[in-house]
Amino acid sequence: MAEIAGPAALAGTFFSNHYSSEQDDPNVVAFVEKYKGKYGETPDSMAALGYDAAVLIVEAIKNSGDGTPEKIKEALAATKDVQAVTGKLSLDANHNPIKGAAILEMVDGKQVYKTYVNP
């Protein structure tokens, strides 16, 4: 959208995203450093979400007891306050994530991190 609209049209607009690589949260800083070290570029929100999905499944496997698919499924459904890159994650009764969001502003055609809000 920034390419089509141009920097002037989007100046001062705000939007939310799952995370920002500019956050000063230690979990984000460590993730960004490791990702850049391995891939040579800054991770976008899809990379962070993919990483978080792995964090959730590993946590569910650890909490499953015996590691059977049914127990892993139950442990995943019971996810509460798991610290991940995009924030602290819990799942509601419908398996929807409950988590915060990064607020970004468009400045000179670039996304600039402003703050993080929790539900």
Phi and psi in degrees as a GROMACS rama.xvg file:
@    title "Ramachandran Plot"
@    xaxis  label "Phi"
@    yaxis  label "Psi"
@TYPE xy
-61.0688  -37.3862  ALA-2
-67.5342  -39.3328  GLU-3
-75.19  -48.5813  ILE-4
-76.317  -34.6001  ALA-5
88.6435  153.927  GLY-6
-57.4548  -38.4116  PRO-7
-65.8548  -39.0728  ALA-8
-68.5984  -28.9254  ALA-9
-99.7999  -4.04688  LEU-10
-54.461  128.619  ALA-11
81.1909  6.68443  GLY-12
-86.9581  150.467  THR-13
-122.013  151.333  PHE-14
-155.308  166.596  PHE-15
-105.447  155.525  SER-16
-146.949  169.419  ASN-17
-67.0113  -32.1255  HIS-18
-166.329  170.741  TYR-19
-133.285  137.208  SER-20
-66.6788  -10.0653  SER-21
-89.8068  -5.3058  GLU-22
-61.0926  146.553  GLN-23
-93.5234  7.24565  ASP-24
-59.9032  130.62  ASP-25
-55.9664  -33.6183  PRO-26
-66.0855  -40.1971  ASN-27
-68.8939  -47.0287  VAL-28
-56.626  -47.1048  VAL-29
-63.9284  -43.3402  ALA-30
-61.3929  -47.968  PHE-31
-61.7642  -44.1756  VAL-32
-61.5163  -46.2141  GLU-33
-65.6892  -41.7722  LYS-34
-63.9427  -47.0115  TYR-35
-61.3556  -39.6073  LYS-36
-61.9598  -36.7416  GLY-37
-86.3332  -41.1842  LYS-38
-109.386  -9.75036  TYR-39
72.7042  18.2277  GLY-40
-149.163  164.31  GLU-41
-78.3109  131.686  THR-42
-71.9036  136.708  PRO-43
-87.4707  -177.216  ASP-44
-66.4912  -29.1105  SER-45
-67.1912  -36.734  MET-46
-65.1031  -42.9089  ALA-47
-64.2144  -41.6854  ALA-48
-66.5416  -38.7976  LEU-49
-62.1404  -42.4995  GLY-50
-63.044  -45.2791  TYR-51
-62.1787  -36.1954  ASP-52
-61.4011  -41.0641  ALA-53
-65.7088  -40.9153  ALA-54
-58.6451  -44.8385  VAL-55
-63.716  -43.3905  LEU-56
-70.7058  -37.9004  ILE-57
-62.9693  -43.6073  VAL-58
-61.7049  -41.1132  GLU-59
-65.2215  -39.8499  ALA-60
-62.759  -45.3779  ILE-61
-59.5929  -39.7902  LYS-62
-86.7044  -2.55429  ASN-63
-75.8554  -19.0742  SER-64
89.0226  -74.3446  GLY-65
-106.154  -3.85598  ASP-66
76.4336  9.98963  GLY-67
-74.8041  154.179  THR-68
-53.9581  -42.2092  PRO-69
-63.8212  -43.2372  GLU-70
-68.7078  -36.0907  LYS-71
-64.461  -42.636  ILE-72
-59.5611  -44.7243  LYS-73
-64.6552  -42.2179  GLU-74
-65.6997  -38.7522  ALA-75
-64.8247  -42.4893  LEU-76
-63.5131  -27.3819  ALA-77
-91.029  10.8182  ALA-78
-55.243  125.951  THR-79
-140.457  127.301  LYS-80
52.4838  44.7638  ASP-81
-84.1079  123.091  VAL-82
-76.5156  122.253  GLN-83
-131.744  -176.145  ALA-84
-67.7708  -42.8557  VAL-85
-82.3883  2.64912  THR-86
133.554  -171.175  GLY-87
-85.7637  123.515  LYS-88
-110.793  136.796  LEU-89
-133.45  158.831  SER-90
-114.757  138.159  LEU-91
-84.5595  -174.8  ASP-92
-61.5741  -23.4739  ALA-93
-98.6082  11.0481  ASN-94
69.9781  20.1125  HIS-95
-84.1611  140.367  ASN-96
-72.8795  140.272  PRO-97
-111.453  112.969  ILE-98
-159.991  168.449  LYS-99
-81.1096  -175.231  GLY-100
-146.125  147.372  ALA-101
-85.8189  137.857  ALA-102
-103.048  126.225  ILE-103
-120.021  151.334  LEU-104
-122.513  143.464  GLU-105
-86.3313  120.453  MET-106
-132.322  119.239  VAL-107
51.6332  40.0425  ASP-108
78.4147  7.04462  GLY-109
-122.286  151.184  LYS-110
-80.5141  126.735  GLN-111
-120.83  125.708  VAL-112
-66.1845  132.555  TYR-113
-110.724  -52.4938  LYS-114
-164.559  173.927  THR-115
-123.795  132.025  TYR-116
-117.972  141.474  VAL-117
-105.217  152.967  ASN-118
